[in-house]
Amino acid sequence: MAAASPGVLIVGGGLAGGLLALALVECGAAVQLVDAGATASWWSYGVMPGWPLAPNPLARLAAGAGRAWQSLQRRHGDLGWRRRPLSLAMPLPLSQVDTARLAERLPAAITAAGVDCRSARVQALSPLEGGWQLQLQDGTSLAADQLVLAAGGLCRALWPDLPPQLGCSWAGVLELQAEAIGALGADLLRLPPRFTRLALEQRAAQLQEPAWVVDAGLAPRGHGALLGQLSWIAGGGEALSGPPATAAESWLRCSLQQSAPAPLAELAAGPGRYHQLPVAFCRDGRPLAGPLPQAPGLWLFSGFSGGFAQVPVLAPLLAQAITAVELESRRLALAELERLQVLPRR
């Protein structure tokens, strides 16, 4: 038998689902969150530039993500946000969220805020009269007036009728321990001049065969670091199952050893643990944050190209739209999301 409606139910306990849950509570909503398992957010570089990466409203808003993270930390404690030096000749306003710290602290902050959290796998979701129901793998179910899909690469598996620009790739990184980094130091941040992952995502729909790229970088994480990033996309842009992990790790290591700068190439030949997880992306580069057509009460919060910059500035706007009681208030909130060009096309 379904539990009483909690108001808003979120599927996904990573960066998107977690920060949206905090924003919804601040808007006065009763929130339940179902964490379906491992999230790619915990193995991201977590880097945020302090300048717009594109001439559009969302990029300008995301350039202020550092201030949004500072505000979150004042209210909820240390979530891992730090200013970070970048290995370039000219210093740039760059910051980073230590994803090891975030993975440790965010679940506690969500619970402390009053969110009812549950770790479970979702088997199916279905509309109810005036709401939505989740069927969990343990045989129980949950019901809510509003349901938000924030499960990253798992979103389409839960609700296949999602906007066509939303795709799923697989990302792989090497986790290095402090002793493996050696003289480079755990605070050093090195990024590639440009991320080839974005170009691969843009041509995902045209792929006839699986394709992958490797971006060379090094980012602090906990007492160690993350090295490199492999992005793998199946033909047609949908990859609900990833490549064999042993083969993907070999591609990542070989590519770094052949083309990365000397310090990173040497690290790629040393010890490190490979992590591989599904990642949601949008082929047009715009994330999806808003209601789904023909599914009243169902919302999507996924497909970010720079989640650590985009999620903290979009979550409060989406929370306002979800919790608005008056139609005019909801219209204004949705119009602001439309202005940022982040809603599914109708």
N, C-alpha and C positions, 0 to 999 in steps of 0.2 A: 504494500500500500504506500502511495506517495506521501512524503512528509509535507507538512504545511508550507505554503509558499513563503520563501524568505525575502521576497521582493525582487532581488537581482541575484542571478546565479551566473558565475563565471567559470568557464572551462579553460584551464591553463593557469599554472602557478608560477610562471616565469616572470620575466621583466614586464611584459605587457599586462598580463592578468594581475600581477601583484600591485603595480602602480595604479592600475585602474581600480582595484579593490579599495586602496587607500583613498583615492579621489571620490569614489562613490560614498564611502562612509562619511567623508567630510561634507558631502551633499545631503546627508541625513538618511541614506538608504540602509536597509538591512541587507547584508551581503553574505552569500555563501560562495565559497571557492572550492572547486574540485581540481586537485593537482593530479594530472594523468600520468606523471612520471618525469623522466629526465628532460631537461630543456636546454636548447642550444645557447640560451642567454648565459648560462654559467660557464661556457667555454668560448665566449666572445672576447675580443680585445677590449671592448668597453670604451673606446676612444671617442672623444667629441671635440671637433674643431670649434674655436670661438669666433668663427667668421662664416658667412653664408657660402655654401658650396654651389649654389645655383641662384639665378636671378628670379626667385619666386617667393611668395609669401611664406610657404612652409619652411624653406631654407633659412629665411631671415628669422623666423620664429625659433627654429632649432638652434640657431647660433647662440641663443640665450639659454641653452639647456643647463649650462653650468650653474646659473643662478637658480634654476628650478631644482637641481640636485641639492644645492646648499639649503634651500628652503625645506626640502624633504628631510634633510639631516637635522635641521633645527627642531623639527616636529617629531621625528621618529628615531633619532640617534644615528650613529655612524653606519652608513650603508656602503662605504667603500669609495666615495667620490674624493678625488685628489687632483690638484694641479700637477702636471707631469712635464719634465723637460723632454724636448724632442731633439734627436740627433741630427740637427741641421745647423748651417752656418748662422742663420738668423732665427732668434727666438720667436715663437709664435704662441698665441693664446690657446693653449691646448690643455684639456683635462681628461681624466680617465676614471672609470669606476672599476675598482678591483673586484673582479667577478667572484673570486673566492670569498671575499668579505661579504659581498651582496648575497651569495647563496647561503651564507651562514646567518645573516642578519635580517633579510627581508621576510622570511616566513615568521620570525618572532615579532617583527614590527606589525605585520598584518594581523596576527592573532591578538596582539596588545591593543590594536585599534578596534577590536570587536568583531572582526570578520570570523565567521564560522568556517573553518578549514577542514577539508577531508581529502585524504590521499586515496585515490581509487581510479581504476580504469573505466572509461565510459564506453559502454557497448553500443548505445544508440540514443538518439534524441528524437522527440516527436512533439508536434503541436497538441496542446490541450485547449479547451474552451477558455479563452482569456489568459493563456500562458503557455508554458513549455514544460516538458518532462524529460529528465535524463534517466536512462536505464543503465545501472552500473553492473560491472561484471560479477559482483558478488550476489546479484539477484535483487538488490534493493533499488529504489528509485527516489528521485528528488524532483520537486516541482517549483516553478518560479513564474512570476508575472513577466519578467524580462530575462533573456538568456544571452550571454555574450560569449562568442567563440574567440578565445585568445590563446589557442593551443599551437600557434606557429604552423609547422609543417604537417601537423595532424588535422588541421581544420577541415580540409576537403574530405578526408576519410570519415569525418563525423557528419558532414552535410555536403554531399556532392554538388548541389546546385549553388555553387559560389561563383562570383564574377570570373570570367574567363581569363582576365589578366593575372589572377593569382596563381602562382606556380609553386612547386616544391623542389628544392635541390637538397644535396647532402654536403655538409661542411665537415672538414677534418682538420685537426690541429695536433701538434705535439706538445705535451705538457712536460716541461723540464723542471727538475728539482734544483734547489739553490746551488748544490755542489757542482751541477753540470754547467751552470752559467759561468762560474769561476770569476775571472778578473773583469768581466763585462759589468757585473753588478746587477742586482735585481731591480734597481730603479731606472735602468736604461730603457727608453722606448724608441724603437726604430720602425718606421712605416715605409711601405713601398711608395714610389713617386705617384703612382695611380693604381687603383684596384681593378685588375682585369676581370674580376668577378662580375662587375656591373655590366660590362660589354657582353659577357656570356649570357647573363640573364635577359638582356634585351633581344638576343637572337634565339632565345630558347624555343619559341614556337616553330622556328624553321629547322631545328635540328632533326635529322633523320636517324642519327646514331648518337649514343651517349658521348658527351664531351666533358672535359675537365680542364681547369686552369689552376695554377698555383701562384699565390701572392706571397712574396717574401717579407716577413716582418717579425718583430720581437716585442712582446708586451708583458709587463710585470703582472703576475697573478699570485697572490699570497706570498710565500717565501721563494717562489720560483718564477717561471715565466711561461708564456705560450709562444711557440715558434711556428711560423708559416701558416698558411691557410689554403687548403684544397677545396675547390668548389666543383661538384660533379652534378651534371644534369642529364637526365635520360632523354631519348628522342621524344619530341613533342612537348618537352618542358615539364612533364609530370614524373616524379620520381618517388613514389610512395615506399619503395624499397631501395636501399642504397647499394653501392658496389661492395664487393668483398673487402672487408676491413684490412686484411693483410696486403692485398694488392694496392689499395688506396694509400696505405702508409708507405709502401715502396715508391709509388708515384711521387708522393710528397717529398720524401727524403731525397730521392734521386734528382728531382727538379731543383730543390734547394742547393744540393751539392754542386750542381752543374751551373746554376745561374745566379745564385744569391751572392751578396758581398761576402768576403772572406770570413769574417767572424760568424755569420749565420750559417754559411756552408759547413764550417767546422762543427758547429753545434748539431747540424742535421745528421752528421755521421756518428754522433754520440748517443748516450742513453736518453730515452724519453718515452713517455706513454702516449699512445695514439688514441684520440677521442673522435668519434664520428656520429653526427646527429642530423636529423632532417631540419631544414630551414625554409620558411615561407618567404617568397619574394614576389614582387609585382613587375611584370615585363615592361611597363611604362615608367617604372621608377617611383610611382606614387603609392604610398601605403593606403590601406583600406580601413577607415574608421567611421562606421556609421551603420544605419539600419539596412537590412537586406530586403530587396524588393520581393513582393509576393510572400513574405514571411513575417507578418506583424509580431513585434516583440522579440525578434531575433536580430542580434547585432554582431558585427565583425570588427575585430581589432587585430590586424595582422598585416604581413607583407612589407615590413619596414626595410628600407635600404640602409638606414643608420639608426637602429632602434634606440641606442642609448641617448641620442640627441632628440629623436622624434617622439618617443613614447612619453617622457615626462612633461612635454608641453602639450601633447594632444590628449592625454588621459583626463585632465580636468575639463576640457571642452566636451569630450564624449560623455563624461559623467553628468555634466549639466544637461545634455540632451536626453540621456536615459531617464534622469530623475525629474525632469520638468513636469509639473502637474498641469499647468495652463498651456493650451495649444500655442499661444503666441510666444511664450518663453521657449518652448521646444522648437518652434519655427526659427527663432533667432539663433539658438544654439546650433541647429542644423545648417543654417545659412552661413555661420562662421566656419564650420567644417567644410562646407561647399566652397567657400572662398579660398580655403587652403588646398582645394582640389584633392581631397583625400577620400571622398565618398565614392562608392560604386556608381558607375554611370547608369542612368535610368533609360 
